[in-house]
Structures are given as C-alpha cells and as structure tokens.
Amino acid sequence: MLDFRSDTVTKPCNRMRKLMAEAPVGDDVYQDDPSVNDLEAWAADRHGFEAALFTASGTQANLLAILSHCERGDEYLCGQQAHNYKYEAGGAAVLGSVQPQPIENDKNGTLPFDKLAAAIKPEDLHFARTKLLSLENTIGGKVLPLEYLAKARQFVDQHNLLLHLDGARAYNAAVELRVDITEISKHFDSMTICLSKGLGAPVGSLLLGDTAFIARARRLRKMVGGGMRQAGILAVAGKMALTENVDRLAEDHSNARYLSEQLGAIPGFNTFIYPVQTNLVYADVADHIDIKAIANQLKEEGILFSPAHKCMRLVTHKDISREDIDTFLQRVESLVG
C-alpha cells in the first residue's frame, strides 16, 4: 500500500516494534511507568523546558495547553488556518469555555502583528480576556522564520500574553532551517510535538512547559480521559522517533519537492503556485480531469491519496520512497492520458 494521504499513516519499523514489546512499564496515572517518565524527563531537557507530559494525540496536547494557560471566559489568538482552531472540533470553546480569536494567516503562514494587536481586547467587563497567542510551525507545510518567532516573543511580552506553539511538525521546520530544535522552542512558554507524523511513532504527542503548567495539564489530561496505564509501550516508540528519526525528515522534504516538480509536469496539474518547503505537496487539478475516478482506480491498485480539484494535498513520509513516487506519477499520467 502506497499512502500519500498524510504522514500520520506511517508504520513502526521492526526495531521500534521490538522496543515496544520489551518496554519496561507501570501505571502512568500513578506516574509509575519508567518508560513514560524517561521520555518526559528526556524531552523536557532536550527542548529546554522544565517538564513534559506524554499525551494520546496532538489534539489532546493542544487542548490541554490552551486550558492550562486560560480560564473560562478568556480567549486565545490564533491563525484562521490553525489546526487547533479549524480541525480540533472546537475543543477549547466546547470543553474549556475559552474563545478563539482567529486572524487571517499571511501567505507565508505568519500572523501580522498589527492585526494581532488590534484583536487584543481591552480590560473591560464587556470583553473576553486575551491571554494567549498560539502559533503553528509548520503550518500547511510552511516554515515560520526564526526572526518571526523572535518578534512574536517580543510581541507577547509587550502585551502581557503567553505564547504557545502547536509544533506537530516542528522538527520538519528545524530540519528545513538546519537548526537545532531549541532555536525554535526557546521562544515559547509551551509547545507540543507530534510523535506519530513524520517521526514515525504509532501514537502520541508531547506537551512541554514549566512545572506548574504541566501539573495543571496532567490533571486536565485525566479529566478528558487521557490518563493511560502501561503507556511505556508507546513512550519507547516516541523516544526512538525523537532520537533516531529526525535527520531522515530531510529525505521526505527532498521527495516532496521531486513529487511537486514531476506532478506539475503532467498536463492539468498545477503545483508551481504552491512552493514546497517541507513534506506537504499541493496541486490544483484542471476541471476536466476526473480526479475522484483516478483516486478510486488507484485505490484498487493499493495507492491512496485524497482527491480534490483545488489545493489537493499529498504528503511524503518515511514509508514513501522515490520509487513509490514514480509509480504514483506513472499511474496518474496514464489515467489522465
């Protein structure tokens, strides 16, 4: 099966499965799981934070972050295209009574500081209290520049806000920028890292912050049903992902650029209006091409992708090779022709 739908579809390799089978475990709700404790302590130190929390998913980690930073009746600023605003079922509003205030992202994924400043509510009983700015890196495959992150830190300090990073693909950003992850993490009060996307673990995300923040998040994790028991089976996979699967993300980025260039050479596919920075490829497909029929045919052949005429997304990851991309391209071209 060749699956271009997302980097969430990666499978654990044999070495990772062996580590999982042999993982020392305990009850993590009691904080007795040695593998979870090791991952959390290591991750906190590695990324420059006081503490870390292993969570079931990036959605859960973002929810815990927003609810730990904000109280009922507060609001957080974020992008109109932010995952924790658009794709996480309104969790902060539904479960925490925290109001999102979305700002339209610029084309490069950043949020303009003048619009952010205008959205901050004054100290007045009529308004929600603005407490937090949430950024996402990467966002739509775009990498936020380091100088922008530094300015964001200055902005929140100036306006007495907290700064959170949805870092689901933060390591893709670090690899593309050719910097250590701490050059990104150092700007933030809290940060999430997804272990089950390009890094290749089967389950889990990390939430990072100071000790008091993580203590609040741990209680909230229990509240939303995220207290896992012998979770060390998953934690060892997460640590392997962080220690052994980072550098290879550059291969995904190279494969994505190749896929974009070659797909864009097929008549009816326009990829050149969507420059590739990391592992996400986008294409506009001409109306005369029955892209859904092509997707259905390729599914029968064991090739999966999500069809769309506007901004169709394909994702490269560790289970997609250059040869797999060529197979996909050859079949698409033959069906278009």
Buried (B, 14 or more C-beta within 10 A) or exposed (E): EBBBEBBBBBEBBEEBEEBBEEBBBBBBBEEBBBBBBBBBEBBBEBBBBEBBBBBBBBBBBBBBBBBBBBEEEBBBBBBEBBBBBBEBEEBBBEBBBBBBBBBEBEEBBBBEBEEBEEBBBEEEEEEBBBBBBBBBBBBBBBBBBBEBBEBBBEBBEEBEBBBBBBBBBBBBBBBBBEEEBEBBBBBBBBBBBBBBBBBBBBBBBBBBBEEEBBBBBBEBBEEBEBBBBBBBBBBBBBBBBBEBBBEBBBBBBBBBBBBBEBBBEBEBBBBEEBEBBBBBBBBBBEEEBBBEEBBEBBEEEEBBBEBBBEEBBBBBBBBBEEEBBEBBBEBBBEBBE
